[in-house]
Amino acid sequence: MTGVPRYRGRFAPSPTGPLHFGSLVAALASYCDARAAGGEWLLRIEDVDTPRSRNRIADGMLATLGAYGFEWDGEVVRQSERAALYQVALDSLAARGRIFACACTRRELESMPLGAAGERRYPGTCRSGVAAGRKGRARRLLVTGEAIGFHDRLQGWQEQRLDRDIGDFIVKRADGVFAYQLAVVVDDAAQEITHVVRGADLLASTPRQIWLQRQLGLPTPSYLHHPVAILPSGEKLSKQTGAPPLDDANPLPALVRAWDFLAQALPPAAPASVAEFWQWARRAWAPTALPPVVMLPVPR
Ligand code: GLU
């Protein structure tokens, strides 16, 4: 026995606001997938750029998850307490000459063409040094033209060429905050996550994370990106687009709605309680029934 778990999943919300229907879908999908496999489910608060001030929001999220009947394994991990780990990873990449300082401002990069991932491709401006008189505050990771592919359990084969689609990407921001891409890779490995189940809005980030895993000598988990809820305008449901917070006092209707959104079979008789819902959901979870699309309209 190696001691490596068979299935360890996680839910990793950012405390930008209270949990809403879109977050519930992500929590439910990752939780059911883990529990149906007899696996563990860990919680990580991704507050890398939102330290103490967001503690209240994070605590509210935990209260909501508790009210909805989610049961997590182990201690909740908070990224705001883990900068030292991210720095070790950055140092090891830097020691191997994979990192460079970048002085470009967002404004300067605004006119760059969009890559296939829908993000501005970094043109390599500071690769061989910052211009005289400028200071390189951000740190970028070098990428190559190698195709980075992976099999998504729902979306099928995915592939990017980071040089063409993304460019060298930021691992530490000019304000000193570690980038999501680095933090998530370090944490998924540190928490020995074997299965990542999350929204398809992160599909285009996965090749960057796999690239980082390879550079750091870390294992690549299995990935499933479920459809995310969008509004009639086509925007992702989020706090910014006005998603109402989940009601801690009335979990059952939202749980059933999220379950239905994921095209999962409802029990013959509507569940009468949260406990009844979970009894059904843990057994009935069928990843093969998930719609293989990246977005779906939010149900009325
Ligand atoms: N913190 C991210 C979010 O709330 C999720 C990151 C992940 O699941 O990898 O969108």
Residues whose N, C-alpha, C, O or C-beta is under 5 A from the ligand:
A	BS01	LIG	A12 P13 S14 E46 V184 R198
